[in-house]
Amino acid sequence: MHARPFQWQRVPIIWVFLLLIGLFQPARPLQATTTPLPTEVMGVLKHYGIPMNAVSLMLKRVDQSQPVVSLNPYVARNPGSVIKLVTTLVALELLGPTHEWATRYLIDGILDQGELKGNLVIQGGGDPYLVTEIFFQHLRALRSRGILNISGDLIIDDSLFAPDQFDRGRFDDKPYRSYNVIPSAAMVNFSATRFSLTPKEKGISVAVEPEISNLEILNRIRVTEKKCRGDFAGWGYTIDQNANGTRVSLRGNYPRNCGNLEFTRAFLSNLDYTYGLFRAGWKELGGGFEGALLHGPVPQGAQEFFEGGSKPLKEVIAGINKFSNNTMARQLLMTLGSEIYGKPGSPGKGILGIERWLQSEGVDMPTLVLENGSGLSRICRVSASGLIHLLEKGWQSSYRPEFLSSLPIASTDGTMENRLEKEKPAGRVRIKTGLLDHVRSMAGYVTSEEGNRYMVALLVNHPLVDYESGNQVQDTLLRWILRH
C-alpha cells in the first residue's frame, strides 16, 4: 500500500445522524458474546452501498476468549498493508528488538597517504533504513579513517539477497513510484528522490533531495495563470537513460495557484542510485573519485576497512508500521530469509520462516497467503480471525511494548495522525491500516473510555470501498469501541 495524504473529508448526513443517536444513548459494557454489528457501522455501510458480505470483522477483549462482535471472521480477504503486522511481529520474535544490520566497506588495493590505489567495496547488509544521513555518516567515517581520494572504482556487492525477478511496474504499471521499489541488500535511501516545485515570478524552481551525480533534471515547465485542476494536471516528465546516467525532463504548464508541490519518485535502479549518491556525497565531503560502478562479489584479498551500523529492529518496525513503508517491509522479509535459512535471502525463504514460526507458536492463521511481506499484493490473503490470533500473540509477547509502540496512534502520528482528531483518544487507539484499490482494512488495539482493552480486525473488499468510505467505516467502529 502506498500512503495517501490525509485531509478532512465531507461527512455524509446519515452518518452524522447515526453518530448523534449513538452519542445520546447510554454506553453499556460490551459482553463476551457475539452481538450484531453496531447500528452506526451498518448505517455507514448502507450509505456507501457496501454489502455486509464484503466485510469481515472481529472484535475481542484481550481478557476474554469469546468475540464481542464477529462478522464473516473466517473469510480470506486482501488486507493491504495490515499484513505488515505479521512481518514485523514475527521479525521481533525471531530476531529480537536490538537486531542490527551491518554495511561493510572494504578496500581492494593499497591505502597510501590518503589515496586508495584501488577499489572501494560496499557490501550491502540489507539495512531497511540506510537513509542518506546514515550513509553520509559512513562516508565521513571512511574519510576520518584515512581515505581521502579513490583512484579505482566502486564495487557494490548486494549478494546477501537474491535478485528480485519482478520489475517495479508489475503491481500497477507505475515503475517510478517509490512504493514500488524492490529490495536490494545494498539499497540506500529507498532509491528515492524528493522533488520540490515552487512557482516564481518568472518560471518555476525545481529542487531535488538528495543530489545524485548520475541524475540530471531538465526543467522545461512553464508557469500559467490558469485554474489549478490538480497537482499533476497539465505537466509531466519523460525519462531518458544514457551512458552518463538518467535524465528527467519536466515539461508542460503548471498553474501558479497550485502552489508549492513536493513528491517522491524512484527514477534510478538500486545500484545506480547507490553509486550516484556515493559520488555526490564523496565530492561534497571533499573527496576525489572518478571511478565507475562495478557490480559483483567482494574480490578475494579485499580487506575490511569499516563496518557501518544501523538503527535497531525496534526502530525499524516503527518506520514500517507507522508510515506503512513497503520497501522496508520487503527488506525485512528478505532479512528473515537470510537469517533463518542462510544467504541469499529471498521472499520465499522469509515466508517459509514466518509460516513455520506461526505454526510452532500455535498462531491460527490457516487462510494466510503472503507474497512479499508488505501488502503491496493482489494475492495476499488473511482472515479477521487470523489477525485477531496474531494480535493476541502480540499482546502476550515479551516484546509487547516494542510491538505496540510501532503502531500508528490515532490523532498523534503515522498514518493515523489526522484520524479521530475530535475525540483525541490520547494513545488509546493503536491501529495499522491498509489501502489498495477496492481494499480498506485495519487491525490493532483500542482501550475504551471505561478502561476495557480490545483487539479489532476489520477487512473490507468491494468495488465501492475507497479511501473516504473505508475511513468512515473504520472511524465509526473505532468511536463505538471507545465509548464502551
MIVOVO-440978 format. One record per residue (C-alpha): residue number from 1; x, y, z. Coordinates in Angstrom, 2 decimals, m for minus. Layout:
node seq NUM; X X; Y Y; Z Z
...
end
This chain:
node seq 1; X 0.00; Y 0.00; Z 0.00
node seq 2; X 1.23; Y 3.45; Z m0.68
node seq 3; X 0.37; Y 6.19; Z 1.74
node seq 4; X m2.00; Y 8.90; Z 0.57
node seq 5; X m2.20; Y 12.39; Z 2.04
node seq 6; X m4.72; Y 12.78; Z 4.82
node seq 7; X m7.29; Y 15.53; Z 4.74
node seq 8; X m10.76; Y 16.22; Z 6.11
node seq 9; X m13.49; Y 14.56; Z 4.12
node seq 10; X m17.11; Y 15.69; Z 3.83
node seq 11; X m19.15; Y 13.68; Z 6.33
node seq 12; X m22.43; Y 12.20; Z 4.99
node seq 13; X m25.61; Y 13.49; Z 6.72
node seq 14; X m26.81; Y 9.97; Z 7.51
node seq 15; X m23.51; Y 9.21; Z 9.23
node seq 16; X m23.82; Y 12.33; Z 11.41
node seq 17; X m27.40; Y 11.39; Z 12.29
node seq 18; X m26.47; Y 7.84; Z 13.27
node seq 19; X m23.48; Y 9.04; Z 15.25
node seq 20; X m25.60; Y 11.54; Z 17.21
node seq 21; X m28.08; Y 8.80; Z 18.05
node seq 22; X m25.22; Y 6.70; Z 19.37
node seq 23; X m23.78; Y 9.55; Z 21.42
node seq 24; X m27.05; Y 10.15; Z 23.27
node seq 25; X m27.52; Y 6.52; Z 24.16
node seq 26; X m26.05; Y 5.36; Z 27.47
node seq 27; X m22.87; Y 3.34; Z 26.99
node seq 28; X m23.21; Y m0.31; Z 28.03
node seq 29; X m20.27; Y m2.59; Z 28.82
node seq 30; X m19.67; Y m4.99; Z 25.97
node seq 31; X m20.34; Y m8.63; Z 26.76
node seq 32; X m18.13; Y m11.56; Z 25.74
node seq 33; X m20.78; Y m12.94; Z 23.41
node seq 34; X m21.33; Y m12.36; Z 19.72
node seq 35; X m23.54; Y m9.32; Z 19.12
node seq 36; X m24.90; Y m7.72; Z 15.95
node seq 37; X m22.80; Y m5.28; Z 14.00
node seq 38; X m23.10; Y m1.81; Z 15.60
node seq 39; X m26.01; Y 0.15; Z 14.16
node seq 40; X m23.78; Y 3.10; Z 13.35
node seq 41; X m21.44; Y 0.93; Z 11.30
node seq 42; X m24.31; Y m0.71; Z 9.42
node seq 43; X m25.60; Y 2.77; Z 8.58
node seq 44; X m22.30; Y 3.83; Z 7.04
node seq 45; X m22.04; Y 0.62; Z 5.02
node seq 46; X m25.57; Y 1.12; Z 3.72
node seq 47; X m24.87; Y 4.75; Z 2.83
node seq 48; X m21.94; Y 3.76; Z 0.61
node seq 49; X m23.67; Y 0.70; Z m0.84
node seq 50; X m21.17; Y m1.76; Z 0.64
node seq 51; X m22.88; Y m5.12; Z 1.36
node seq 52; X m22.35; Y m7.00; Z 4.61
node seq 53; X m20.87; Y m9.98; Z 2.79
node seq 54; X m17.95; Y m7.77; Z 1.70
node seq 55; X m16.99; Y m7.12; Z 5.33
node seq 56; X m15.11; Y m9.23; Z 7.84
node seq 57; X m14.91; Y m8.05; Z 11.43
node seq 58; X m13.82; Y m9.48; Z 14.73
node seq 59; X m13.74; Y m7.51; Z 17.96
node seq 60; X m12.48; Y m9.16; Z 21.10
node seq 61; X m11.44; Y m8.15; Z 24.60
node seq 62; X m7.88; Y m9.10; Z 25.43
node seq 63; X m9.01; Y m10.77; Z 28.67
node seq 64; X m11.88; Y m12.83; Z 27.24
node seq 65; X m12.00; Y m15.82; Z 24.96
node seq 66; X m15.19; Y m15.10; Z 23.01
node seq 67; X m15.51; Y m12.29; Z 20.48
node seq 68; X m17.74; Y m9.33; Z 21.22
node seq 69; X m18.63; Y m8.78; Z 17.56
node seq 70; X m17.97; Y m11.24; Z 14.77
node seq 71; X m18.95; Y m10.96; Z 11.10
node seq 72; X m17.60; Y m13.28; Z 8.40
node seq 73; X m14.49; Y m13.83; Z 10.58
node seq 74; X m13.04; Y m16.78; Z 8.63
node seq 75; X m13.36; Y m15.37; Z 5.11
node seq 76; X m9.96; Y m14.81; Z 3.49
node seq 77; X m9.65; Y m11.26; Z 2.15
node seq 78; X m6.93; Y m8.95; Z 0.87
node seq 79; X m5.63; Y m6.97; Z 3.90
node seq 80; X m3.37; Y m4.49; Z 2.12
node seq 81; X m0.72; Y m3.11; Z 4.43
node seq 82; X m2.25; Y m4.61; Z 7.55
node seq 83; X m0.21; Y m7.71; Z 6.67
node seq 84; X 2.87; Y m5.76; Z 7.82
node seq 85; X 1.79; Y m6.71; Z 11.34
node seq 86; X 2.65; Y m10.32; Z 10.53
node seq 87; X 6.07; Y m9.45; Z 9.12
node seq 88; X 7.05; Y m7.12; Z 11.95
node seq 89; X 5.81; Y m9.23; Z 14.87
node seq 90; X 7.49; Y m12.40; Z 13.61
node seq 91; X 10.71; Y m10.45; Z 12.98
node seq 92; X 10.62; Y m9.14; Z 16.55
node seq 93; X 10.18; Y m12.65; Z 17.90
node seq 94; X 12.84; Y m14.28; Z 15.74
node seq 95; X 15.48; Y m11.55; Z 15.55
node seq 96; X 14.88; Y m9.61; Z 18.77
node seq 97; X 14.31; Y m5.85; Z 19.13
node seq 98; X 18.04; Y m4.99; Z 19.18
node seq 99; X 18.89; Y m6.75; Z 15.92
node seq 100; X 21.02; Y m4.55; Z 13.64
node seq 101; X 22.28; Y m4.65; Z 10.07
node seq 102; X 25.90; Y m4.13; Z 9.05
node seq 103; X 27.07; Y m2.38; Z 5.88
node seq 104; X 30.69; Y m3.33; Z 5.28
node seq 105; X 33.26; Y m1.18; Z 3.48
node seq 106; X 36.39; Y m2.91; Z 2.18
node seq 107; X 39.45; Y m1.78; Z 0.27
node seq 108; X 40.63; Y m3.71; Z m2.77
node seq 109; X 44.05; Y m2.12; Z m3.13
node seq 110; X 46.58; Y m0.14; Z m1.11
node seq 111; X 45.91; Y 2.94; Z 1.02
node seq 112; X 48.89; Y 5.25; Z 0.71
node seq 113; X 48.92; Y 8.67; Z 2.38
node seq 114; X 45.21; Y 9.24; Z 1.96
node seq 115; X 44.90; Y 7.78; Z m1.54
node seq 116; X 43.26; Y 4.44; Z m2.09
node seq 117; X 45.16; Y 2.98; Z m5.02
node seq 118; X 42.48; Y 0.52; Z m5.99
node seq 119; X 38.75; Y m0.04; Z m5.48
node seq 120; X 36.37; Y 0.69; Z m2.66
node seq 121; X 33.87; Y m2.10; Z m1.98
node seq 122; X 30.42; Y m1.66; Z m0.43
node seq 123; X 28.99; Y m4.95; Z 0.80
node seq 124; X 25.30; Y m4.43; Z 1.49
node seq 125; X 23.82; Y m5.92; Z 4.64
node seq 126; X 20.17; Y m5.43; Z 3.73
node seq 127; X 19.63; Y m2.47; Z 6.07
node seq 128; X 15.98; Y m1.39; Z 5.59
node seq 129; X 16.71; Y 2.10; Z 6.92
node seq 130; X 20.03; Y 3.07; Z 5.36
node seq 131; X 18.91; Y 6.62; Z 4.60
node seq 132; X 21.05; Y 9.46; Z 3.27
node seq 133; X 22.01; Y 10.80; Z 6.70
node seq 134; X 23.29; Y 7.44; Z 7.91
node seq 135; X 25.04; Y 6.71; Z 4.60
node seq 136; X 26.86; Y 10.05; Z 4.77
node seq 137; X 27.91; Y 9.23; Z 8.35
node seq 138; X 29.52; Y 6.12; Z 6.91
node seq 139; X 31.32; Y 8.18; Z 4.27
node seq 140; X 32.60; Y 10.61; Z 6.88
node seq 141; X 33.88; Y 7.64; Z 8.89
node seq 142; X 35.80; Y 6.42; Z 5.83
node seq 143; X 37.46; Y 9.81; Z 5.48
node seq 144; X 38.23; Y 10.12; Z 9.19
node seq 145; X 39.99; Y 6.75; Z 8.96
node seq 146; X 42.27; Y 7.98; Z 6.22
node seq 147; X 40.65; Y 7.61; Z 2.78
node seq 148; X 40.72; Y 10.97; Z 1.02
node seq 149; X 40.85; Y 10.04; Z m2.67
node seq 150; X 39.95; Y 6.86; Z m4.54
node seq 151; X 41.78; Y 6.14; Z m7.79
node seq 152; X 39.86; Y 2.97; Z m8.63
node seq 153; X 36.19; Y 2.04; Z m8.98
node seq 154; X 33.25; Y 1.45; Z m6.66
node seq 155; X 32.31; Y m2.23; Z m6.33
node seq 156; X 28.85; Y m2.95; Z m4.92
node seq 157; X 28.16; Y m6.42; Z m3.55
node seq 158; X 24.43; Y m6.96; Z m2.99
node seq 159; X 24.57; Y m10.76; Z m2.97
node seq 160; X 23.06; Y m11.11; Z 0.52
node seq 161; X 19.62; Y m11.03; Z m1.13
node seq 162; X 18.60; Y m12.99; Z m4.20
node seq 163; X 17.75; Y m10.74; Z m7.17
node seq 164; X 14.05; Y m9.94; Z m7.34
node seq 165; X 12.67; Y m11.22; Z m10.63
node seq 166; X 9.82; Y m8.70; Z m10.81
node seq 167; X 10.13; Y m5.24; Z m12.31
node seq 168; X 8.94; Y m2.15; Z m10.49
node seq 169; X 5.92; Y m1.68; Z m12.72
node seq 170; X 4.45; Y m5.12; Z m12.12
node seq 171; X 1.98; Y m4.10; Z m9.42
node seq 172; X 0.24; Y m1.12; Z m11.02
node seq 173; X 2.31; Y m0.11; Z m14.07
node seq 174; X 3.83; Y 2.83; Z m12.16
node seq 175; X 7.51; Y 1.83; Z m12.01
node seq 176; X 8.79; Y 5.18; Z m10.75
node seq 177; X 6.58; Y 5.37; Z m7.67
node seq 178; X 8.68; Y 4.95; Z m4.55
node seq 179; X 6.32; Y 2.37; Z m3.03
node seq 180; X 7.17; Y 0.04; Z m5.94
node seq 181; X 10.93; Y m0.07; Z m5.25
node seq 182; X 12.09; Y m3.68; Z m4.98
node seq 183; X 14.51; Y m4.92; Z m2.29
node seq 184; X 18.29; Y m4.80; Z m2.56
node seq 185; X 20.90; Y m5.68; Z 0.03
node seq 186; X 22.83; Y m2.51; Z m0.90
node seq 187; X 19.88; Y m0.11; Z m1.13
node seq 188; X 20.31; Y 3.44; Z 0.14
node seq 189; X 17.51; Y 5.91; Z 0.94
node seq 190; X 14.90; Y 3.61; Z m0.64
node seq 191; X 16.40; Y 4.68; Z m4.02
node seq 192; X 14.06; Y 7.67; Z m3.84
node seq 193; X 14.46; Y 11.33; Z m4.78
node seq 194; X 12.23; Y 14.11; Z m3.42
node seq 195; X 11.24; Y 16.86; Z m5.85
node seq 196; X 10.10; Y 20.33; Z m4.74
node seq 197; X 8.35; Y 22.60; Z m7.27
node seq 198; X 7.99; Y 26.28; Z m6.34
node seq 199; X 6.31; Y 28.84; Z m8.66
node seq 200; X 8.33; Y 32.05; Z m9.01
node seq 201; X 7.58; Y 35.41; Z m10.61
node seq 202; X 9.13; Y 34.08; Z m13.78
node seq 203; X 9.07; Y 30.34; Z m14.23
node seq 204; X 9.28; Y 27.65; Z m11.60
node seq 205; X 12.17; Y 26.37; Z m9.48
node seq 206; X 12.81; Y 22.65; Z m9.13
node seq 207; X 14.87; Y 21.34; Z m6.21
node seq 208; X 15.85; Y 17.72; Z m5.63
node seq 209; X 16.93; Y 15.97; Z m2.45
node seq 210; X 19.35; Y 14.27; Z m2.22
node seq 211; X 21.65; Y 15.24; Z m5.05
node seq 212; X 22.52; Y 12.26; Z m7.27
node seq 213; X 25.51; Y 12.60; Z m9.58
node seq 214; X 24.03; Y 10.47; Z m12.36
node seq 215; X 20.54; Y 12.01; Z m12.26
node seq 216; X 20.08; Y 15.11; Z m14.43
node seq 217; X 16.96; Y 17.26; Z m14.15
node seq 218; X 15.91; Y 19.31; Z m17.17
node seq 219; X 13.30; Y 21.91; Z m16.18
node seq 220; X 11.06; Y 22.99; Z m19.06
node seq 221; X 7.90; Y 23.71; Z m17.05
node seq 222; X 6.03; Y 26.94; Z m17.81
node seq 223; X 4.01; Y 28.73; Z m15.14
node seq 224; X 0.49; Y 29.75; Z m16.16
node seq 225; X m2.31; Y 31.72; Z m14.52
node seq 226; X m4.92; Y 29.06; Z m15.26
node seq 227; X m7.07; Y 27.45; Z m12.60
node seq 228; X m5.42; Y 24.61; Z m10.66
node seq 229; X m7.11; Y 21.34; Z m11.56
node seq 230; X m4.82; Y 19.05; Z m9.60
node seq 231; X m1.17; Y 18.85; Z m8.62
node seq 232; X m0.18; Y 16.79; Z m11.66
node seq 233; X m2.60; Y 18.21; Z m14.23
node seq 234; X m1.07; Y 19.94; Z m17.24
node seq 235; X 2.53; Y 18.82; Z m16.88
node seq 236; X 4.59; Y 15.65; Z m16.74
node seq 237; X 8.01; Y 14.14; Z m17.28
node seq 238; X 9.93; Y 11.92; Z m19.67
node seq 239; X 12.85; Y 9.64; Z m18.84
node seq 240; X 15.98; Y 9.27; Z m20.96
node seq 241; X 18.68; Y 6.81; Z m19.93
node seq 242; X 22.14; Y 7.04; Z m21.48
node seq 243; X 25.74; Y 6.11; Z m20.77
node seq 244; X 26.17; Y 9.06; Z m18.40
node seq 245; X 23.09; Y 8.36; Z m16.28
node seq 246; X 19.41; Y 9.26; Z m16.30
node seq 247; X 17.83; Y 12.50; Z m17.49
node seq 248; X 14.39; Y 13.52; Z m16.26
node seq 249; X 12.77; Y 16.20; Z m18.43
node seq 250; X 9.93; Y 18.12; Z m16.79
node seq 251; X 7.57; Y 19.66; Z m19.34
node seq 252; X 4.16; Y 21.28; Z m19.53
node seq 253; X 2.16; Y 24.03; Z m17.84
node seq 254; X 1.94; Y 24.44; Z m14.07
node seq 255; X m0.79; Y 26.77; Z m12.70
node seq 256; X 0.67; Y 29.24; Z m10.24
node seq 257; X m2.24; Y 28.90; Z m7.82
node seq 258; X m1.44; Y 25.20; Z m7.36
node seq 259; X 1.26; Y 26.50; Z m5.02
node seq 260; X 4.28; Y 24.51; Z m3.90
node seq 261; X 4.38; Y 20.80; Z m4.65
node seq 262; X 6.53; Y 18.05; Z m3.20
node seq 263; X 6.59; Y 14.48; Z m4.47
node seq 264; X 8.93; Y 11.49; Z m4.39
node seq 265; X 9.99; Y 9.28; Z m7.28
node seq 266; X 12.50; Y 6.47; Z m7.84
node seq 267; X 13.93; Y 7.05; Z m11.31
node seq 268; X 17.15; Y 5.03; Z m10.90
node seq 269; X 17.84; Y 1.36; Z m10.29
node seq 270; X 19.02; Y 0.50; Z m6.79
node seq 271; X 22.64; Y 0.03; Z m7.89
node seq 272; X 22.75; Y 3.21; Z m9.99
node seq 273; X 21.19; Y 5.20; Z m7.16
node seq 274; X 23.69; Y 3.97; Z m4.55
node seq 275; X 26.57; Y 4.70; Z m6.94
node seq 276; X 25.27; Y 8.18; Z m7.81
node seq 277; X 24.62; Y 9.08; Z m4.19
node seq 278; X 28.10; Y 7.87; Z m3.24
node seq 279; X 29.74; Y 10.01; Z m5.91
node seq 280; X 27.76; Y 13.11; Z m4.92
node seq 281; X 28.33; Y 12.55; Z m1.20
node seq 282; X 32.03; Y 11.83; Z m1.55
node seq 283; X 32.51; Y 15.00; Z m3.60
node seq 284; X 30.51; Y 17.03; Z m1.06
node seq 285; X 32.87; Y 15.82; Z 1.66
node seq 286; X 35.87; Y 16.96; Z m0.36
node seq 287; X 36.98; Y 13.55; Z m1.60
node seq 288; X 38.24; Y 12.64; Z m5.05
node seq 289; X 36.60; Y 9.88; Z m7.08
node seq 290; X 36.04; Y 9.46; Z m10.80
node seq 291; X 35.67; Y 5.69; Z m10.97
node seq 292; X 32.95; Y 3.55; Z m12.49
node seq 293; X 30.31; Y 1.30; Z m10.95
node seq 294; X 31.18; Y m2.40; Z m10.78
node seq 295; X 28.66; Y m4.98; Z m9.60
node seq 296; X 29.86; Y m8.22; Z m8.09
node seq 297; X 31.07; Y m10.10; Z m5.01
node seq 298; X 33.82; Y m8.86; Z m2.72
node seq 299; X 37.14; Y m9.54; Z m4.52
node seq 300; X 39.47; Y m12.07; Z m2.96
node seq 301; X 42.06; Y m10.37; Z m0.83
node seq 302; X 39.95; Y m7.28; Z m0.14
node seq 303; X 40.40; Y m6.06; Z 3.43
node seq 304; X 37.61; Y m4.86; Z 5.68
node seq 305; X 38.10; Y m1.19; Z 6.47
node seq 306; X 34.93; Y m0.05; Z 8.24
node seq 307; X 31.60; Y m1.50; Z 9.31
node seq 308; X 28.64; Y 0.85; Z 9.39
node seq 309; X 25.84; Y 0.15; Z 11.85
node seq 310; X 22.10; Y 0.64; Z 11.60
node seq 311; X 19.03; Y 1.51; Z 13.60
node seq 312; X 17.85; Y m1.39; Z 15.81
node seq 313; X 14.92; Y m3.50; Z 14.69
node seq 314; X 12.53; Y m1.93; Z 17.22
node seq 315; X 13.01; Y 1.44; Z 15.49
node seq 316; X 12.87; Y m0.09; Z 12.01
node seq 317; X 9.47; Y m1.70; Z 12.61
node seq 318; X 8.15; Y 1.65; Z 13.84
node seq 319; X 9.06; Y 3.08; Z 10.43
node seq 320; X 7.39; Y 0.16; Z 8.72
node seq 321; X 4.12; Y 0.22; Z 10.64
node seq 322; X 3.64; Y 3.90; Z 11.45
node seq 323; X 4.32; Y 5.09; Z 7.89
node seq 324; X 3.47; Y 1.89; Z 6.03
node seq 325; X 6.81; Y 1.70; Z 4.24
node seq 326; X 6.58; Y m1.10; Z 1.69
node seq 327; X 10.26; Y m1.19; Z 0.77
node seq 328; X 11.34; Y m1.54; Z 4.40
node seq 329; X 8.84; Y m4.36; Z 4.95
node seq 330; X 10.13; Y m6.22; Z 1.90
node seq 331; X 13.72; Y m5.73; Z 3.06
node seq 332; X 12.76; Y m7.15; Z 6.45
node seq 333; X 11.18; Y m10.23; Z 4.86
node seq 334; X 14.39; Y m10.84; Z 2.88
node seq 335; X 16.38; Y m10.39; Z 6.09
node seq 336; X 14.30; Y m13.06; Z 7.79
node seq 337; X 15.02; Y m15.40; Z 4.90
node seq 338; X 18.78; Y m14.87; Z 5.07
node seq 339; X 18.93; Y m15.05; Z 8.87
node seq 340; X 16.88; Y m18.25; Z 9.13
node seq 341; X 17.93; Y m20.19; Z 6.04
node seq 342; X 21.19; Y m18.55; Z 5.02
node seq 343; X 22.39; Y m16.44; Z 2.12
node seq 344; X 20.86; Y m15.38; Z m0.19
node seq 345; X 17.69; Y m14.12; Z 1.43
node seq 346; X 14.54; Y m14.34; Z m0.67
node seq 347; X 10.81; Y m13.74; Z m0.25
node seq 348; X 10.21; Y m17.50; Z m0.33
node seq 349; X 12.66; Y m18.16; Z 2.49
node seq 350; X 11.20; Y m15.32; Z 4.55
node seq 351; X 7.64; Y m16.52; Z 4.05
node seq 352; X 8.61; Y m20.08; Z 4.99
node seq 353; X 10.22; Y m18.79; Z 8.17
node seq 354; X 7.09; Y m16.83; Z 9.08
node seq 355; X 4.75; Y m19.74; Z 8.41
node seq 356; X 6.85; Y m22.16; Z 10.45
node seq 357; X 7.05; Y m19.76; Z 13.37
node seq 358; X 3.29; Y m19.17; Z 13.37
node seq 359; X 2.72; Y m22.92; Z 13.34
node seq 360; X 5.23; Y m23.59; Z 16.12
node seq 361; X 3.66; Y m20.90; Z 18.31
node seq 362; X 0.10; Y m22.07; Z 17.70
node seq 363; X m0.98; Y m18.85; Z 16.00
node seq 364; X m4.00; Y m19.98; Z 13.98
node seq 365; X m3.89; Y m18.30; Z 10.54
node seq 366; X m4.99; Y m21.06; Z 8.13
node seq 367; X m6.09; Y m18.69; Z 5.34
node seq 368; X m2.84; Y m16.70; Z 5.33
node seq 369; X m1.31; Y m16.10; Z 1.89
node seq 370; X 1.87; Y m13.98; Z 1.76
node seq 371; X 3.68; Y m12.62; Z m1.29
node seq 372; X 6.23; Y m10.02; Z m0.21
node seq 373; X 5.53; Y m9.11; Z 3.42
node seq 374; X 4.37; Y m5.56; Z 2.67
node seq 375; X 0.78; Y m5.95; Z 1.49
node seq 376; X 1.53; Y m4.45; Z m1.92
node seq 377; X m0.06; Y m7.50; Z m3.48
node seq 378; X m3.18; Y m8.69; Z m5.25
node seq 379; X m2.89; Y m12.26; Z m3.95
node seq 380; X m2.18; Y m11.65; Z m0.24
node seq 381; X m4.98; Y m13.01; Z 1.95
node seq 382; X m5.83; Y m13.29; Z 5.63
node seq 383; X m8.99; Y m13.55; Z 7.74
node seq 384; X m10.19; Y m11.29; Z 10.54
node seq 385; X m9.97; Y m14.27; Z 12.87
node seq 386; X m6.36; Y m14.90; Z 11.85
node seq 387; X m5.45; Y m11.28; Z 12.53
node seq 388; X m7.02; Y m11.46; Z 15.99
node seq 389; X m4.95; Y m14.55; Z 16.77
node seq 390; X m1.85; Y m12.61; Z 15.69
node seq 391; X m2.85; Y m9.63; Z 17.85
node seq 392; X m3.34; Y m11.99; Z 20.79
node seq 393; X 0.20; Y m13.26; Z 20.30
node seq 394; X 1.45; Y m9.69; Z 20.13
node seq 395; X m0.34; Y m8.85; Z 23.36
node seq 396; X 1.16; Y m11.86; Z 25.14
node seq 397; X 4.65; Y m11.33; Z 23.69
node seq 398; X 7.66; Y m10.42; Z 25.79
node seq 399; X 8.15; Y m7.72; Z 23.17
node seq 400; X 4.65; Y m6.26; Z 23.52
node seq 401; X 5.96; Y m2.73; Z 24.34
node seq 402; X 8.07; Y m2.66; Z 21.19
node seq 403; X 5.29; Y m4.09; Z 19.02
node seq 404; X 2.57; Y m1.76; Z 20.30
node seq 405; X 4.83; Y 1.29; Z 20.10
node seq 406; X 5.36; Y 0.60; Z 16.39
node seq 407; X 1.66; Y 1.07; Z 15.60
node seq 408; X 0.21; Y 4.39; Z 14.44
node seq 409; X m1.54; Y 6.28; Z 17.24
node seq 410; X m4.84; Y 7.92; Z 16.32
node seq 411; X m4.72; Y 11.75; Z 16.21
node seq 412; X m1.00; Y 11.61; Z 17.02
node seq 413; X 1.35; Y 10.09; Z 14.42
node seq 414; X 1.91; Y 7.95; Z 11.37
node seq 415; X m0.93; Y 7.12; Z 9.02
node seq 416; X m3.43; Y 7.75; Z 11.87
node seq 417; X m2.17; Y 11.26; Z 12.65
node seq 418; X m5.26; Y 13.03; Z 11.31
node seq 419; X m7.82; Y 10.45; Z 12.38
node seq 420; X m10.22; Y 10.80; Z 15.35
node seq 421; X m8.90; Y 14.31; Z 16.00
node seq 422; X m12.12; Y 15.45; Z 17.68
node seq 423; X m12.01; Y 12.52; Z 20.10
node seq 424; X m8.31; Y 12.98; Z 20.95
node seq 425; X m8.12; Y 9.44; Z 22.37
node seq 426; X m4.70; Y 10.09; Z 24.00
node seq 427; X m2.94; Y 6.94; Z 22.90
node seq 428; X m5.92; Y 4.62; Z 23.37
node seq 429; X m6.17; Y 3.74; Z 19.67
node seq 430; X m3.16; Y 2.00; Z 18.10
node seq 431; X m4.15; Y 0.87; Z 14.63
node seq 432; X m2.42; Y m0.32; Z 11.45
node seq 433; X m4.43; Y 0.43; Z 8.33
node seq 434; X m4.32; Y m0.90; Z 4.78
node seq 435; X m5.35; Y 0.67; Z 1.48
node seq 436; X m5.43; Y m0.69; Z m2.06
node seq 437; X m7.92; Y m0.29; Z m4.87
node seq 438; X m11.18; Y m1.77; Z m3.53
node seq 439; X m9.49; Y m2.68; Z m0.22
node seq 440; X m9.66; Y m0.91; Z 3.15
node seq 441; X m8.58; Y m2.64; Z 6.33
node seq 442; X m7.37; Y m2.09; Z 9.87
node seq 443; X m6.16; Y m4.09; Z 12.85
node seq 444; X m4.84; Y m3.17; Z 16.27
node seq 445; X m5.70; Y m2.33; Z 19.84
node seq 446; X m8.23; Y 0.04; Z 21.42
node seq 447; X m8.68; Y 0.96; Z 25.07
node seq 448; X m12.19; Y 2.20; Z 25.75
node seq 449; X m13.10; Y 5.17; Z 27.93
node seq 450; X m14.04; Y 2.69; Z 30.66
node seq 451; X m10.61; Y 1.07; Z 30.51
node seq 452; X m11.55; Y m2.09; Z 28.63
node seq 453; X m8.86; Y m3.27; Z 26.20
node seq 454; X m9.90; Y m4.62; Z 22.82
node seq 455; X m8.35; Y m6.17; Z 19.75
node seq 456; X m10.03; Y m5.35; Z 16.45
node seq 457; X m9.62; Y m6.59; Z 12.89
node seq 458; X m11.70; Y m5.17; Z 10.05
node seq 459; X m11.36; Y m6.15; Z 6.37
node seq 460; X m13.49; Y m4.62; Z 3.62
node seq 461; X m13.05; Y m5.80; Z 0.00
node seq 462; X m15.52; Y m4.34; Z m2.50
node seq 463; X m15.50; Y m2.21; Z m5.70
node seq 464; X m17.29; Y 0.61; Z m3.82
node seq 465; X m14.83; Y 0.87; Z m0.96
node seq 466; X m12.21; Y 3.58; Z m1.28
node seq 467; X m10.20; Y 5.90; Z 0.94
node seq 468; X m13.16; Y 8.02; Z 2.07
node seq 469; X m15.75; Y 5.30; Z 2.55
node seq 470; X m13.24; Y 3.00; Z 4.20
node seq 471; X m12.19; Y 5.69; Z 6.65
node seq 472; X m15.80; Y 6.40; Z 7.57
node seq 473; X m16.45; Y 2.74; Z 8.34
node seq 474; X m13.26; Y 2.44; Z 10.37
node seq 475; X m13.70; Y 5.66; Z 12.32
node seq 476; X m17.32; Y 4.91; Z 13.13
node seq 477; X m16.36; Y 1.49; Z 14.51
node seq 478; X m13.44; Y 2.93; Z 16.50
node seq 479; X m15.65; Y 5.61; Z 18.06
node seq 480; X m18.17; Y 2.96; Z 19.05
node seq 481; X m15.46; Y 0.86; Z 20.71
node seq 482; X m14.07; Y 3.91; Z 22.55
node seq 483; X m17.48; Y 4.59; Z 24.10
node seq 484; X m17.61; Y 1.09; Z 25.53
end
